[in-house]
């Protein structure tokens, strides 16, 4: 084979490799965006919308600019410049993230999500969008080859995106974590740039060698070392969420995608979340310990509360990593419950066990799994409840008359004759958790059913819990359900309502941790 033919083959290989790296990086960056921004804003419908908007807008601008730049004398080394610039940007995202997001936070949650997405990811995505049209111009030798050449290049780029999407979500994020994966993408882009420069005989090969050396230096550095700060006991990226265990002021927190899901006193494991006390009021409707199904394990605070009184518990948690964290960092013991790592609704479909109490505690401020609050879901729950059983649903709302609460209550009423709300915060227009009870029995208790706080003065921790139980029950009310939307698998606007809750909750959360010298 002649030298010219070898050079052409190398250039062909380099071009298709560069296009593959570019296509793979685009999808990986888009998926990673939820983990980069999620701890600040929650992984909500609006975050996904912002990331998709930014991705498509940046790619569109890149296609237009790339085509124009290609007409000015295409060279493989120039294509390498695009990858190198995008790679450098991705490499510095872990350092840019916190100061940049702190700067846009005054815009308000919805605008900050869009601005943060744009500032962090639009530049590299625009540069990567320029690659495909530029590559077509490089590869097309004759006018009648353009269609086939463009089709081949876009097919290769898209297939690389498909493989990248699968690997990123299924393997790379759980295995490597966000920072390491960002560094891997940056290094891959720099590697593609080095290949392009080395292949182009007109380019400075010394620059390619220097770039490879820089890649080796970045790859040798463990970027995850900066992730664990003072008070952070664990920081894990699971297939479902970014998980942190944080201890501050003698309270241990389990945070999923930046939102607090469990808070306990580490020396007693007593929950400092008021809703746990409200949920436990359900125990007083029964003469003896019964069977509990908990959907949404979290740190296991509800399990510990019921297990302490001898209840037999099945806990369903979709994220196996959360279950391990509950055992490792929140004192959950195997004898306290059986854990099933699967979706809660699927568990109900696949099992026929009947329970005295079913607790739905899988709802965060930024994310309410819509399929767990529909008429169809509550009908499934009713099938798994004993005749005098109770379902308890923990939901965060903007107040006692939040439309979100009204619709969940109205939907619950399609399967249960009695629906009562137990608030945990006041005044009534305050952000906080409300526990809904649903049953096909009377939801009334004797005046002395719940212990009086005065009997626990010698135990301050338990005294506070008993106060919270009494507070929640004494302030119970029947939610106003007239005109409320019945939530179904077909029609369910909970994402819209939960976003407004998330906006307030995230602001309060940022202010809370900022007061302790922490920023999330």
VEXVO-487472 format. One record per residue (C-alpha): residue in one letter; x, y, z. Coordinates in steps of 0.2 Angstrom, whole numbers, plus 5000, padded with zeros to 4 digits. Example, Ala and Ser with C-alpha at 12.3 -4.5 7.8 and 13.67 -1.06 7.14 Angstrom:
BEGIN
A506249785039 S506849955036 
//
This chain:
BEGIN
X500050005000 X500750174995 X501150315008 X499750415001 X498450265003 X499050235021 X498850425025 X497150425018 X496650275028 X497350345044 X496450505040 X494750415037 X495050315054 X495450475063 X493950565056 X492650425061 X493450405078 X493250595081 X491450595076 X491150445087 X491950525102 X490950685099 X489250595097 X489550495112 X490050645123 X488450745118 X487250615126 X488450575141 X488550765145 X486650785143 X486350635155 X487650695167 X486850865168 X485550795179 X486850745192 X487850905191 X486351015194 X485150895203 X485950925220 X485551105219 X483851105210 X483150925212 X482950815197 X481250875191 X480350885175 X480951065173 X482751015175 X482550885161 X481651015150 X483051145153 X484451015149 X483550955133 X483251145128 X485051195130 X485651035121 X484551055106 X484851245105 X486751225107 X486851085094 X485751185082 X486951335083 X488451215082 X487751145066 X487551315058 X489251375063 X490151215059 X489551215041 X490051395039 X491851365046 X492051205036 X491851305020 X493351415024 X494651275021 X494351115031 X495751025040 X495750885052 X496850985064 X495451115065 X494250985069 X495450935083 X495351115090 X493451095092 X493650935102 X495051005113 X494051165117 X492551055122 X493650945132 X494551075142 X492851155146 X492150985152 X493750965163 X493451125172 X491551095175 X491751015192 X492751175198 X491551295190 X489951215196 X489751285213 X490251465211 X489251485195 X487651405202 X487851515217 X487951665205 X486351625196 X485351575212 X484551745214 X483651725198 X482451605206 X482351415204 X481651405187 X482651535179 X484251475188 X484051295182 X483951365164 X485351485166 X486451355175 X486151235161 X486551355148 X488151425156 X488851255161 X488451145145 X488051255130 X489851305126 X490451125124 X488851065116 X488951205103 X490751155099 X490250965098 X488851015087 X490051095075 X490950925072 X489750835061 X489550965047 X491350995047 X491750815046 X490550795031 X491450935022 X493150845026 X492550675020 X491550715005 X492650704989 X491450734976 X489650814975 X488850644971 X489650574987 X488950704999 X487350615003 X488150445007 X489550525017 X488450625027 X487350475031 X488750375036 X489450505047 X487850545056 X487450355058 X489150325066 X488850485078 X487150425082 X487650245086 X489050315097 X487650415106 X486650265108 X488050165116 X488550315127 X486750335133 X486650155139 X488450155147 X488250315155 X486550275164 X486750095167 X488650075171 X489750235171 X488850345183 X488550215197 X490350145194 X491350305192 X490350445199 X490050615191 X491750695193 X492750555187 X491550535172 X491650715168 X493550695168 X493450535157 X492450635144 X493650775144 X495050665142 X494250565128 X493850735119 X495750785121 X496250615115 X495150635100 X495950805097 X497750735099 X497250595086 X496650725073 X498250835076 X499350685074 X498550625059 X498550795050 X500350805043 X500150995042 X499851005061 X501151025074 X501350855081 X502250915096 X500550995101 X499750815100 X501150745111 X500950875124 X499050855124 X499250665127 X500450705141 X499050825149 X497750685147 X498850565156 X499150695170 X497250725172 X496850535171 X498150505185 X497250625197 X495850565207 X494550695205 X493350615217 X494550665231 X493850845232 X492050775234 X492050725252 X492050875264 X492050895282 X490450815290 X490050715274 X490150535279 X489750465261 X489450525244 X488850395231 X488150405214 X486850265212 X485850225196 X484350325204 X485150475213 X486550565220 X486650515238 X487550605252 X487650565271 X487950725281 X488150755299 X487950925306 X487550995323 X487250815330 X485950775316 X486350645303 X485550685286 X485150575271 X485150685255 X484550615238 X484850735224 X485150875236 X483550855246 X483350795264 X482450625265 X482950575282 X483650665297 X484050575314 X484950595330 X486450475327 X486550415345 X484750365347 X484150355329 X482650455333 X481950555318 X482050735319 X480750745304 X479050785311 X478150675298 X478850515306 X477950555322 X476350595312 X476450425302 X476650335318 X474950395324 X474250255313 X474850125327 X473650185339 X472150125329 X472649945333 X472649845349 X474249755345 X475749765333 X475249715315 X476049705298 X476749865289 X477149885271 X478350035269 X478650105251 X480150215251 X481450155264 X482550315264 X483650305280 X482450185289 X481750305301 X479950245299 X480550065300 X481350095317 X479850185324 X478650045320 X479949905324 X480249975341 X478449925345 X478549755338 X477749775321 X478249655307 X478849765292 X479149745273 X480049885266 X480149925247 X481550035241 X481950045222 X483750095225 X484849955232 X486150085237 X484950185248 X484550015257 X486449985260 X486650165266 X485250145278 X486149995286 X487850065285 X487550245291 X485750245300 X485850085310 X484549985301 X484649805307 X484149655296 X482949595310 X481949755309 X481249735292 X481349635276 X481949745261 X481349725243 X482349825231 X481049865217 X479749985212 X478350005225 X476949975212 X477749825205 X477949755222 X476049775225 X475649685208 X476849545211 X476449505229 X474749465238 X475249495256 X473949595266 X474449725278 X473749825292 X474649985288 X475350035271 X476550195271 X476950285255 X478550385259 X479350395242 X478950575238 X480250715238 X479950895236 X480750895218 X480050725212 X478450635215 X478350475206 X476750505197 X476250315196 X476250305215 X474850435217 X473550385204 X471850305206 X472550145199 X473950145212 X472750175227 X471550035221 X473149915222 X473449975239 X471649945244 X471849765238 X473349745250 X472549815266 X471549725279 X469749775281 X470249895295 X471849935288 X472550115285 X473650195271 X474750335276 X475450455263 X476850575267 X476850725255 X477750895256 X476651045252 X476551235252 X475251235265 X473751145271 X472651185256 X473951155242 X473151095226 X474350955226 X473650885243 X471850915237 X472150805222 X473050665231 X471650665244 X470250665231 X471150525222 X471350425238 X469450455242 X469150345226 X469650195235 X469450245254 X467850305263 X468850405276 X470250535272 X471050635285 X472550755284 X473850765299 X474850925297 X476650945304 X476951125302 X476051285305 X475351415301 X474251335288 X475151425274 X476851355279 X477951235268 X477951075277 X477450885277 X475650835278 X475250645281 X473650585273 X472750445281 X471550345271 X470450195277 X468750105275 X468450125294 X468150265306 X469750375308 X469350425326 X470350395342 X469950395360 X470550545369 X471850455379 X472450345364 X474050445361 X475150465377 X475250635385 X476950725383 X476950755402 X477350575405 X479050585395 X479750745403 X481250635409 X481650585391 X481850745381 X482050655364 X480450555367 X479550695374 X479750795358 X479150645348 X477550635359 X477250815357 X477350805338 X476150655338 X474850755348 X475150905338 X474850815321 X473250725328 X472550875337 X472650985321 X471950845309 X470750905296 X469750845281 X470550915265 X469451015254 X469250905238 X467850995229 X468451025211 X470050935214 X470850835199 X470750645201 X472550585197 X472650445185 X473950355175 X473350455160 X473150625167 X474350675181 X475050855183 X475950815199 X477550875191 X476951045189 X476351065207 X477850985215 X478951105205 X478151255214 X478451155231 X480251115226 X480651305222 X480151355240 X480951195248 X482651215239 X482751405244 X482451355262 X483751215261 X485051325253 X484751455267 X484851325280 X486451245275 X487251425271 X486851465289 X487951325294 X489351375281 X488851245268 X488351255250 X487451125240 
//
